[in-house]
Every structure is written in C-alpha cells, then in structure tokens.
C-alpha cells in the first residue's frame, strides 16, 4: 500500500512539480492553503508533509506549531520547502523540529530521496 504525502505550497507550479515527481510512488495530496490541509488532516493523517514556509494566510512556522500542538499530528514528519539559502534561516527551520529542508528549486532525485529517507 502506498504511503501518503501532503504537499502544502501556495505556488501551483511547485505543487504540480512535486506531485508529478512523487505520485508514481506515493499517494499525494497537493494543497494550496493551510486551511485546506487542516481540513484534510481531520480525514487523513499523512506519513509526511512537505511544507512551504512563505505562504500568505499562515506561514510554515505557524503551520508547524499548530501541528506540534495537536496530539494526533505532532509525530508527522515535516520537511520544509524554502528558497532561502542563508545558514541562519536553515538553522531556524531545523530548530523548529522539522526533519529536513528542501531548497527550491530542487531536482527530482533530491525530493524523492528526501521523502524516502523521512517517510514513516
């Protein structure tokens, strides 16, 4: 049975690319807003979440904090998506408790290997 990956990113381009790369191996749910993701979490708990940091309604750090505060969701592995490459920013991402970071733009193998490594 395929494992499930949620991708949360406000960019349709990023969502489509990640979904195309991952969907042959995983059940992928591509979501554009945090509200959509939290609604889906009430129905399906994924094996991993790929989480964009810069989003308009709620940034990735706020989404991560909300996931961590919920007993049913706190153990879902989270991998941040970001275009930021400064070391301080990457450190901040990992200090939140995320299991990894994928720097945009990324290649197919990077995203596949990262998901494969961290999926439960």
N, CA, C and O atoms as CSV, one atom per row, in Angstrom:
chain,resi,resn,atom,element,x,y,z
A,1,UNK,N,N,0.840,-1.191,0.000
A,1,UNK,CA,C,0.000,0.000,0.000
A,1,UNK,C,C,0.886,1.256,0.000
A,1,UNK,O,O,1.854,1.346,0.756
A,2,UNK,N,N,0.540,2.210,-0.852
A,2,UNK,CA,C,1.307,3.445,-0.950
A,2,UNK,C,C,1.147,4.294,0.309
A,2,UNK,O,O,0.066,4.368,0.895
A,3,UNK,N,N,2.235,4.925,0.706
A,3,UNK,CA,C,2.195,5.878,1.813
A,3,UNK,C,C,1.677,7.209,1.268
A,3,UNK,O,O,1.717,7.467,0.065
A,4,UNK,N,N,1.190,8.045,2.187
A,4,UNK,CA,C,0.564,9.307,1.804
A,4,UNK,C,C,1.452,10.494,2.155
A,4,UNK,O,O,1.997,10.578,3.255
A,5,UNK,N,N,1.586,11.414,1.191
A,5,UNK,CA,C,2.357,12.636,1.366
A,5,UNK,C,C,1.443,13.822,1.078
A,5,UNK,O,O,0.796,13.877,0.032
A,6,UNK,N,N,1.393,14.772,2.016
A,6,UNK,CA,C,0.730,16.050,1.775
A,6,UNK,C,C,1.796,17.033,1.331
A,6,UNK,O,O,2.890,17.079,1.894
A,7,UNK,N,N,1.466,17.822,0.311
A,7,UNK,CA,C,2.334,18.914,-0.128
A,7,UNK,C,C,1.547,20.201,0.076
A,7,UNK,O,O,0.474,20.373,-0.503
A,8,UNK,N,N,2.067,21.095,0.885
A,8,UNK,CA,C,1.411,22.377,1.124
A,8,UNK,C,C,2.307,23.483,0.590
A,8,UNK,O,O,3.397,23.724,1.111
A,9,UNK,N,N,1.831,24.159,-0.465
A,9,UNK,CA,C,2.590,25.232,-1.105
A,9,UNK,C,C,1.591,26.129,-1.820
A,9,UNK,O,O,0.685,25.633,-2.491
A,10,UNK,N,N,1.744,27.438,-1.687
A,10,UNK,CA,C,0.810,28.357,-2.341
A,10,UNK,C,C,1.123,28.548,-3.818
A,10,UNK,O,O,0.359,29.200,-4.529
A,11,UNK,N,N,2.232,27.991,-4.290
A,11,UNK,CA,C,2.595,28.081,-5.701
A,11,UNK,C,C,2.090,26.847,-6.445
A,11,UNK,O,O,2.502,25.724,-6.153
A,12,UNK,N,N,1.211,27.063,-7.392
A,12,UNK,CA,C,0.689,25.955,-8.194
A,12,UNK,C,C,1.802,25.263,-8.974
A,12,UNK,O,O,1.759,24.049,-9.168
A,13,UNK,N,N,2.785,26.018,-9.417
A,13,UNK,CA,C,3.924,25.450,-10.137
A,13,UNK,C,C,4.683,24.461,-9.255
A,13,UNK,O,O,4.992,23.349,-9.683
A,14,UNK,N,N,4.983,24.871,-8.018
A,14,UNK,CA,C,5.705,23.989,-7.093
A,14,UNK,C,C,4.876,22.762,-6.731
A,14,UNK,O,O,5.403,21.652,-6.645
A,15,UNK,N,N,3.582,22.964,-6.518
A,15,UNK,CA,C,2.704,21.838,-6.190
A,15,UNK,C,C,2.675,20.812,-7.318
A,15,UNK,O,O,2.807,19.610,-7.089
A,16,UNK,N,N,2.501,21.308,-8.530
A,16,UNK,CA,C,2.405,20.422,-9.687
A,16,UNK,C,C,3.692,19.641,-9.893
A,16,UNK,O,O,3.656,18.436,-10.143
A,17,UNK,N,N,4.828,20.318,-9.790
A,17,UNK,CA,C,6.113,19.646,-9.992
A,17,UNK,C,C,6.318,18.555,-8.941
A,17,UNK,O,O,6.648,17.420,-9.285
A,18,UNK,N,N,6.125,18.888,-7.666
A,18,UNK,CA,C,6.338,17.899,-6.602
A,18,UNK,C,C,5.358,16.741,-6.728
A,18,UNK,O,O,5.726,15.585,-6.515
A,19,UNK,N,N,4.119,17.048,-7.072
A,19,UNK,CA,C,3.117,15.991,-7.235
A,19,UNK,C,C,3.499,15.041,-8.374
A,19,UNK,O,O,3.378,13.824,-8.231
A,20,UNK,N,N,3.958,15.587,-9.495
A,20,UNK,CA,C,4.360,14.755,-10.630
A,20,UNK,C,C,5.536,13.844,-10.273
A,20,UNK,O,O,5.588,12.692,-10.703
A,21,UNK,N,N,6.467,14.359,-9.495
A,21,UNK,CA,C,7.634,13.570,-9.106
A,21,UNK,C,C,7.254,12.456,-8.140
A,21,UNK,O,O,7.731,11.329,-8.271
A,22,UNK,N,N,6.400,12.765,-7.173
A,22,UNK,CA,C,6.113,11.822,-6.090
A,22,UNK,C,C,4.951,10.865,-6.353
A,22,UNK,O,O,4.921,9.770,-5.792
A,23,UNK,N,N,3.999,11.258,-7.192
A,23,UNK,CA,C,2.774,10.457,-7.334
A,23,UNK,C,C,2.975,9.037,-7.879
A,23,UNK,O,O,2.146,8.177,-7.582
A,24,UNK,N,N,4.017,8.741,-8.653
A,24,UNK,CA,C,4.187,7.336,-9.040
A,24,UNK,C,C,4.478,6.406,-7.847
A,24,UNK,O,O,4.197,5.209,-7.905
A,25,UNK,N,N,5.038,6.964,-6.777
A,25,UNK,CA,C,5.427,6.137,-5.626
A,25,UNK,C,C,4.558,6.329,-4.390
A,25,UNK,O,O,4.520,5.459,-3.520
A,26,UNK,N,N,3.864,7.455,-4.301
A,26,UNK,CA,C,3.107,7.806,-3.097
A,26,UNK,C,C,1.716,8.315,-3.450
A,26,UNK,O,O,1.480,8.800,-4.556
A,27,UNK,N,N,0.806,8.199,-2.500
A,27,UNK,CA,C,-0.472,8.903,-2.606
A,27,UNK,C,C,-0.168,10.346,-2.240
A,27,UNK,O,O,0.277,10.623,-1.126
A,28,UNK,N,N,-0.400,11.256,-3.154
A,28,UNK,CA,C,-0.031,12.652,-2.947
A,28,UNK,C,C,-1.275,13.515,-2.923
A,28,UNK,O,O,-2.148,13.397,-3.783
A,29,UNK,N,N,-1.347,14.382,-1.930
A,29,UNK,CA,C,-2.417,15.358,-1.861
A,29,UNK,C,C,-1.771,16.734,-1.896
A,29,UNK,O,O,-1.083,17.125,-0.953
A,30,UNK,N,N,-1.992,17.471,-2.982
A,30,UNK,CA,C,-1.416,18.799,-3.164
A,30,UNK,C,C,-2.414,19.842,-2.675
A,30,UNK,O,O,-3.555,19.885,-3.134
A,31,UNK,N,N,-1.976,20.680,-1.742
A,31,UNK,CA,C,-2.859,21.657,-1.092
A,31,UNK,C,C,-2.240,23.052,-1.171
A,31,UNK,O,O,-1.037,23.225,-0.973
A,32,UNK,N,N,-3.091,24.048,-1.466
A,32,UNK,CA,C,-2.603,25.413,-1.635
A,32,UNK,C,C,-2.696,26.267,-0.380
A,32,UNK,O,O,-2.057,27.316,-0.305
A,33,UNK,N,N,-3.478,25.841,0.606
A,33,UNK,CA,C,-3.629,26.648,1.820
A,33,UNK,C,C,-3.544,25.769,3.063
A,33,UNK,O,O,-3.831,24.572,3.024
A,34,UNK,N,N,-3.146,26.393,4.159
A,34,UNK,CA,C,-3.097,25.682,5.440
A,34,UNK,C,C,-4.498,25.234,5.850
A,34,UNK,O,O,-4.665,24.152,6.414
A,35,UNK,N,N,-5.493,26.053,5.572
A,35,UNK,CA,C,-6.871,25.694,5.925
A,35,UNK,C,C,-7.282,24.395,5.236
A,35,UNK,O,O,-7.910,23.535,5.853
A,36,UNK,N,N,-6.927,24.252,3.955
A,36,UNK,CA,C,-7.230,23.014,3.238
A,36,UNK,C,C,-6.523,21.825,3.890
A,36,UNK,O,O,-7.104,20.749,4.032
A,37,UNK,N,N,-5.268,22.031,4.284
A,37,UNK,CA,C,-4.518,20.933,4.878
A,37,UNK,C,C,-5.125,20.507,6.217
A,37,UNK,O,O,-5.284,19.314,6.475
A,38,UNK,N,N,-5.460,21.473,7.061
A,38,UNK,CA,C,-6.019,21.112,8.362
A,38,UNK,C,C,-7.386,20.445,8.222
A,38,UNK,O,O,-7.745,19.584,9.025
A,39,UNK,N,N,-8.134,20.837,7.216
A,39,UNK,CA,C,-9.404,20.162,6.938
A,39,UNK,C,C,-9.161,18.707,6.533
A,39,UNK,O,O,-9.875,17.808,6.978
A,40,UNK,N,N,-8.158,18.481,5.694
A,40,UNK,CA,C,-7.831,17.123,5.263
A,40,UNK,C,C,-7.253,16.274,6.394
A,40,UNK,O,O,-7.464,15.062,6.436
A,41,UNK,N,N,-6.528,16.910,7.306
A,41,UNK,CA,C,-5.947,16.179,8.433
A,41,UNK,C,C,-7.010,15.558,9.329
A,41,UNK,O,O,-6.750,14.568,10.012
A,42,UNK,N,N,-8.201,16.135,9.327
A,42,UNK,CA,C,-9.297,15.553,10.107
A,42,UNK,C,C,-9.790,14.250,9.482
A,42,UNK,O,O,-10.455,13.454,10.145
A,43,UNK,N,N,-9.460,14.030,8.199
A,43,UNK,CA,C,-9.897,12.824,7.477
A,43,UNK,C,C,-8.762,11.828,7.252
A,43,UNK,O,O,-8.966,10.617,7.328
A,44,UNK,N,N,-7.576,12.342,6.977
A,44,UNK,CA,C,-6.424,11.514,6.620
A,44,UNK,C,C,-5.167,12.057,7.280
A,44,UNK,O,O,-4.864,13.244,7.165
A,45,UNK,N,N,-4.443,11.198,7.964
A,45,UNK,CA,C,-3.164,11.605,8.534
A,45,UNK,C,C,-2.066,11.066,7.610
A,45,UNK,O,O,-1.933,9.854,7.443
A,46,UNK,N,N,-1.283,11.969,7.011
A,46,UNK,CA,C,-0.262,11.527,6.057
A,46,UNK,C,C,0.955,10.939,6.766
A,46,UNK,O,O,1.116,11.073,7.979
A,47,UNK,N,N,1.795,10.294,5.989
A,47,UNK,CA,C,3.052,9.764,6.512
A,47,UNK,C,C,4.149,10.822,6.531
A,47,UNK,O,O,5.165,10.667,7.208
A,48,UNK,N,N,3.926,11.918,5.764
A,48,UNK,CA,C,4.900,13.001,5.698
A,48,UNK,C,C,4.227,14.237,5.111
A,48,UNK,O,O,3.320,14.127,4.285
A,49,UNK,N,N,4.679,15.416,5.545
A,49,UNK,CA,C,4.191,16.679,4.990
A,49,UNK,C,C,5.374,17.465,4.440
A,49,UNK,O,O,6.360,17.693,5.141
A,50,UNK,N,N,5.265,17.880,3.174
A,50,UNK,CA,C,6.199,18.826,2.571
A,50,UNK,C,C,5.571,20.199,2.727
A,50,UNK,O,O,4.485,20.447,2.204
A,51,UNK,N,N,6.237,21.088,3.438
A,51,UNK,CA,C,5.622,22.336,3.886
A,51,UNK,C,C,6.395,23.557,3.414
A,51,UNK,O,O,7.547,23.765,3.796
A,52,UNK,N,N,5.746,24.360,2.580
A,52,UNK,CA,C,6.313,25.640,2.164
A,52,UNK,C,C,6.347,26.557,3.380
A,52,UNK,O,O,5.482,26.465,4.251
A,53,UNK,N,N,7.331,27.432,3.443
A,53,UNK,CA,C,7.421,28.337,4.588
A,53,UNK,C,C,6.698,29.648,4.314
A,53,UNK,O,O,5.942,30.129,5.158
A,54,UNK,N,N,6.920,30.220,3.158
A,54,UNK,CA,C,6.325,31.531,2.868
A,54,UNK,C,C,4.995,31.367,2.153
A,54,UNK,O,O,4.936,31.106,0.951
A,55,UNK,N,N,3.928,31.529,2.929
A,55,UNK,CA,C,2.565,31.458,2.394
A,55,UNK,C,C,1.782,32.633,2.955
A,55,UNK,O,O,2.101,33.127,4.037
A,56,UNK,N,N,0.761,33.087,2.235
A,56,UNK,CA,C,0.069,34.318,2.635
A,56,UNK,C,C,-0.769,34.237,3.920
A,56,UNK,O,O,-0.659,35.125,4.766
A,57,UNK,N,N,-1.585,33.224,4.089
A,57,UNK,CA,C,-2.510,33.222,5.229
A,57,UNK,C,C,-1.877,32.767,6.537
A,57,UNK,O,O,-2.206,33.284,7.605
A,58,UNK,N,N,-0.978,31.808,6.453
A,58,UNK,CA,C,-0.308,31.256,7.631
A,58,UNK,C,C,1.032,30.722,7.153
A,58,UNK,O,O,1.071,29.867,6.268
A,59,UNK,N,N,2.137,31.209,7.719
A,59,UNK,CA,C,3.430,30.729,7.218
A,59,UNK,C,C,3.736,29.327,7.738
A,59,UNK,O,O,3.058,28.824,8.633
A,60,UNK,N,N,4.753,28.714,7.171
A,60,UNK,CA,C,5.099,27.342,7.512
A,60,UNK,C,C,5.440,27.146,8.981
A,60,UNK,O,O,5.149,26.095,9.552
A,61,UNK,N,N,6.054,28.149,9.595
A,61,UNK,CA,C,6.386,28.045,11.017
A,61,UNK,C,C,5.119,27.987,11.870
A,61,UNK,O,O,5.053,27.235,12.843
A,62,UNK,N,N,4.114,28.785,11.498
A,62,UNK,CA,C,2.833,28.754,12.223
A,62,UNK,C,C,2.117,27.421,12.011
A,62,UNK,O,O,1.543,26.861,12.945
A,63,UNK,N,N,2.155,26.918,10.780
A,63,UNK,CA,C,1.548,25.620,10.485
A,63,UNK,C,C,2.232,24.533,11.302
A,63,UNK,O,O,1.568,23.683,11.896
A,64,UNK,N,N,3.566,24.563,11.330
A,64,UNK,CA,C,4.311,23.560,12.080
A,64,UNK,C,C,3.950,23.607,13.566
A,64,UNK,O,O,3.763,22.562,14.189
A,65,UNK,N,N,3.850,24.811,14.136
A,65,UNK,CA,C,3.492,24.957,15.549
A,65,UNK,C,C,2.107,24.374,15.823
A,65,UNK,O,O,1.892,23.739,16.855
A,66,UNK,N,N,1.179,24.588,14.909
A,66,UNK,CA,C,-0.173,24.045,15.074
A,66,UNK,C,C,-0.152,22.512,14.982
A,66,UNK,O,O,-0.874,21.840,15.719
A,67,UNK,N,N,0.656,21.969,14.098
A,67,UNK,CA,C,0.793,20.516,14.006
A,67,UNK,C,C,1.369,19.957,15.310
A,67,UNK,O,O,0.875,18.958,15.832
A,68,UNK,N,N,2.399,20.596,15.825
A,68,UNK,CA,C,3.061,20.143,17.048
A,68,UNK,C,C,2.144,20.201,18.273
A,68,UNK,O,O,2.307,19.429,19.218
A,69,UNK,N,N,1.189,21.112,18.244
A,69,UNK,CA,C,0.284,21.284,19.384
A,69,UNK,C,C,-0.839,20.253,19.410
A,69,UNK,O,O,-1.575,20.172,20.394
A,70,UNK,N,N,-0.984,19.472,18.356
A,70,UNK,CA,C,-2.068,18.506,18.268
A,70,UNK,C,C,-1.525,17.090,18.463
A,70,UNK,O,O,-0.612,16.667,17.754
A,71,UNK,N,N,-2.086,16.367,19.421
A,71,UNK,CA,C,-1.633,15.012,19.729
A,71,UNK,C,C,-1.675,14.073,18.519
A,71,UNK,O,O,-0.806,13.213,18.373
A,72,UNK,N,N,-2.664,14.231,17.664
A,72,UNK,CA,C,-2.813,13.342,16.514
A,72,UNK,C,C,-1.837,13.659,15.376
A,72,UNK,O,O,-1.590,12.811,14.518
A,73,UNK,N,N,-1.290,14.860,15.367
A,73,UNK,CA,C,-0.467,15.306,14.245
A,73,UNK,C,C,0.994,15.544,14.608
A,73,UNK,O,O,1.826,15.685,13.711
A,74,UNK,N,N,1.324,15.593,15.870
A,74,UNK,CA,C,2.663,16.038,16.283
A,74,UNK,C,C,3.799,15.118,15.829
A,74,UNK,O,O,4.951,15.547,15.768
A,75,UNK,N,N,3.490,13.875,15.513
A,75,UNK,CA,C,4.545,12.939,15.109
A,75,UNK,C,C,4.678,12.783,13.596
A,75,UNK,O,O,5.466,11.963,13.126
A,76,UNK,N,N,3.914,13.562,12.831
A,76,UNK,CA,C,4.036,13.508,11.365
A,76,UNK,C,C,5.361,14.178,10.979
A,76,UNK,O,O,5.592,15.330,11.347
A,77,UNK,N,N,6.225,13.480,10.250
A,77,UNK,CA,C,7.467,14.126,9.802
A,77,UNK,C,C,7.158,15.292,8.860
A,77,UNK,O,O,6.313,15.186,7.972
A,78,UNK,N,N,7.860,16.401,9.076
A,78,UNK,CA,C,7.676,17.594,8.249
A,78,UNK,C,C,9.009,17.955,7.604
A,78,UNK,O,O,10.044,18.031,8.267
A,79,UNK,N,N,8.955,18.175,6.296
A,79,UNK,CA,C,10.108,18.653,5.535
A,79,UNK,C,C,9.722,20.021,4.995
A,79,UNK,O,O,8.730,20.158,4.280
A,80,UNK,N,N,10.512,21.033,5.341
A,80,UNK,CA,C,10.245,22.380,4.832
A,80,UNK,C,C,10.706,22.522,3.387
A,80,UNK,O,O,11.705,21.937,2.969
A,81,UNK,N,N,9.937,23.328,2.630
A,81,UNK,CA,C,10.309,23.803,1.294
A,81,UNK,C,C,10.709,25.259,1.453
A,81,UNK,O,O,9.957,26.022,2.059
A,82,UNK,N,N,11.841,25.675,0.947
A,82,UNK,CA,C,12.191,27.084,1.008
A,82,UNK,C,C,13.151,27.452,-0.112
A,82,UNK,O,O,13.917,26.619,-0.596
A,83,UNK,N,N,13.097,28.698,-0.508
A,83,UNK,CA,C,14.056,29.215,-1.485
A,83,UNK,C,C,15.204,29.924,-0.777
A,83,UNK,O,O,16.180,30.317,-1.415
A,84,UNK,N,N,15.091,30.088,0.537
A,84,UNK,CA,C,16.144,30.752,1.310
A,84,UNK,C,C,17.328,29.815,1.511
A,84,UNK,O,O,17.157,28.636,1.821
A,85,UNK,N,N,18.517,30.349,1.333
A,85,UNK,CA,C,19.710,29.516,1.470
A,85,UNK,C,C,20.660,30.004,2.561
A,85,UNK,O,O,21.708,29.396,2.777
A,86,UNK,N,N,20.314,31.085,3.250
A,86,UNK,CA,C,21.189,31.583,4.315
A,86,UNK,C,C,21.228,30.578,5.454
A,86,UNK,O,O,20.211,29.998,5.835
A,87,UNK,N,N,22.417,30.391,5.983
A,87,UNK,CA,C,22.636,29.396,7.040
A,87,UNK,C,C,21.765,29.652,8.270
A,87,UNK,O,O,21.265,28.707,8.880
A,88,UNK,N,N,21.580,30.926,8.638
A,88,UNK,CA,C,20.759,31.244,9.816
A,88,UNK,C,C,19.312,30.799,9.610
A,88,UNK,O,O,18.664,30.299,10.530
A,89,UNK,N,N,18.829,30.986,8.415
A,89,UNK,CA,C,17.440,30.614,8.100
A,89,UNK,C,C,17.275,29.094,8.136
A,89,UNK,O,O,16.293,28.583,8.675
A,90,UNK,N,N,18.226,28.386,7.567
A,90,UNK,CA,C,18.184,26.928,7.565
A,90,UNK,C,C,18.249,26.402,9.000
A,90,UNK,O,O,17.531,25.468,9.357
A,91,UNK,N,N,19.108,27.001,9.815
A,91,UNK,CA,C,19.193,26.607,11.230
A,91,UNK,C,C,17.867,26.830,11.933
A,91,UNK,O,O,17.426,25.981,12.708
A,92,UNK,N,N,17.224,27.966,11.671
A,92,UNK,CA,C,15.927,28.256,12.280
A,92,UNK,C,C,14.907,27.190,11.895
A,92,UNK,O,O,14.117,26.753,12.732
A,93,UNK,N,N,14.922,26.774,10.645
A,93,UNK,CA,C,13.999,25.736,10.183
A,93,UNK,C,C,14.199,24.444,10.964
A,93,UNK,O,O,13.232,23.842,11.431
A,94,UNK,N,N,15.437,24.022,11.104
A,94,UNK,CA,C,15.715,22.767,11.789
A,94,UNK,C,C,15.466,22.864,13.294
A,94,UNK,O,O,15.109,21.873,13.931
A,95,UNK,N,N,15.652,24.051,13.858
A,95,UNK,CA,C,15.412,24.234,15.292
A,95,UNK,C,C,13.932,24.079,15.648
A,95,UNK,O,O,13.607,23.779,16.797
A,96,UNK,N,N,13.045,24.276,14.696
A,96,UNK,CA,C,11.615,24.109,14.985
A,96,UNK,C,C,11.261,22.648,15.209
A,96,UNK,O,O,10.239,22.337,15.822
A,97,UNK,N,N,12.109,21.751,14.711
A,97,UNK,CA,C,11.829,20.326,14.848
A,97,UNK,C,C,11.523,19.631,13.538
A,97,UNK,O,O,11.239,18.434,13.522
A,98,UNK,N,N,11.577,20.372,12.433
A,98,UNK,CA,C,11.379,19.732,11.124
A,98,UNK,C,C,12.490,18.722,10.899
A,98,UNK,O,O,13.601,18.897,11.401
A,99,UNK,N,N,12.203,17.673,10.153
A,99,UNK,CA,C,13.212,16.631,9.953
A,99,UNK,C,C,14.192,16.960,8.833
A,99,UNK,O,O,15.272,16.374,8.766
A,100,UNK,N,N,13.823,17.901,7.944
A,100,UNK,CA,C,14.735,18.231,6.846
A,100,UNK,C,C,14.234,19.474,6.128
A,100,UNK,O,O,13.165,20.004,6.431
A,101,UNK,N,N,15.040,19.925,5.165
A,101,UNK,CA,C,14.707,21.087,4.337
A,101,UNK,C,C,15.051,20.739,2.892
A,101,UNK,O,O,16.091,20.138,2.621
A,102,UNK,N,N,14.177,21.119,1.974
A,102,UNK,CA,C,14.454,21.012,0.548
A,102,UNK,C,C,14.514,22.440,0.017
A,102,UNK,O,O,13.558,23.204,0.144
A,103,UNK,N,N,15.644,22.783,-0.575
A,103,UNK,CA,C,15.841,24.118,-1.112
A,103,UNK,C,C,15.302,24.173,-2.539
A,103,UNK,O,O,15.638,23.341,-3.382
A,104,UNK,N,N,14.455,25.176,-2.789
A,104,UNK,CA,C,13.915,25.404,-4.129
A,104,UNK,C,C,14.907,26.240,-4.919
A,104,UNK,O,O,15.551,27.111,-4.335
A,105,UNK,N,N,15.059,26.026,-6.182
A,105,UNK,CA,C,14.499,24.921,-6.955
A,105,UNK,C,C,15.248,23.626,-6.636
A,105,UNK,O,O,16.423,23.653,-6.268
A,106,UNK,N,N,14.576,22.526,-6.777
A,106,UNK,CA,C,15.158,21.225,-6.455
A,106,UNK,C,C,15.032,20.310,-7.666
A,106,UNK,O,O,14.220,20.559,-8.558
A,107,UNK,N,N,15.834,19.255,-7.696
A,107,UNK,CA,C,15.712,18.291,-8.788
A,107,UNK,C,C,14.906,17.084,-8.316
A,107,UNK,O,O,14.665,16.919,-7.120
A,108,UNK,N,N,14.500,16.260,-9.241
A,108,UNK,CA,C,13.641,15.107,-8.938
A,108,UNK,C,C,14.254,14.189,-7.885
A,108,UNK,O,O,13.575,13.774,-6.946
A,109,UNK,N,N,15.529,13.875,-8.041
A,109,UNK,CA,C,16.184,12.945,-7.113
A,109,UNK,C,C,16.249,13.503,-5.696
A,109,UNK,O,O,16.110,12.755,-4.729
A,110,UNK,N,N,16.458,14.808,-5.569
A,110,UNK,CA,C,16.521,15.415,-4.230
A,110,UNK,C,C,15.216,15.221,-3.490
A,110,UNK,O,O,15.214,14.793,-2.336
A,111,UNK,N,N,14.113,15.529,-4.133
A,111,UNK,CA,C,12.814,15.408,-3.460
A,111,UNK,C,C,12.478,13.942,-3.197
A,111,UNK,O,O,11.974,13.614,-2.123
A,112,UNK,N,N,12.742,13.072,-4.139
A,112,UNK,CA,C,12.475,11.642,-3.941
A,112,UNK,C,C,13.302,11.068,-2.791
A,112,UNK,O,O,12.774,10.363,-1.931
A,113,UNK,N,N,14.589,11.370,-2.779
A,113,UNK,CA,C,15.458,10.855,-1.724
A,113,UNK,C,C,15.082,11.407,-0.354
A,113,UNK,O,O,15.134,10.684,0.640
A,114,UNK,N,N,14.707,12.673,-0.294
A,114,UNK,CA,C,14.333,13.279,0.978
A,114,UNK,C,C,13.064,12.635,1.522
A,114,UNK,O,O,12.997,12.293,2.703
A,115,UNK,N,N,12.071,12.469,0.679
A,115,UNK,CA,C,10.816,11.831,1.120
A,115,UNK,C,C,11.085,10.394,1.528
A,115,UNK,O,O,10.632,9.963,2.589
A,116,UNK,N,N,11.797,9.659,0.728
A,116,UNK,CA,C,12.111,8.260,1.026
A,116,UNK,C,C,12.831,8.126,2.369
A,116,UNK,O,O,12.554,7.204,3.136
A,117,UNK,N,N,13.747,9.040,2.649
A,117,UNK,CA,C,14.513,8.992,3.892
A,117,UNK,C,C,13.646,9.231,5.121
A,117,UNK,O,O,13.867,8.609,6.160
A,118,UNK,N,N,12.674,10.111,5.021
A,118,UNK,CA,C,11.944,10.542,6.219
A,118,UNK,C,C,10.539,9.989,6.378
A,118,UNK,O,O,9.906,10.198,7.413
A,119,UNK,N,N,10.048,9.295,5.381
A,119,UNK,CA,C,8.681,8.797,5.477
A,119,UNK,C,C,8.634,7.626,6.458
A,119,UNK,O,O,9.519,6.771,6.479
A,120,UNK,N,N,7.596,7.614,7.253
A,120,UNK,CA,C,7.466,6.569,8.299
A,120,UNK,C,C,6.982,5.267,7.698
A,120,UNK,O,O,6.814,4.280,8.416
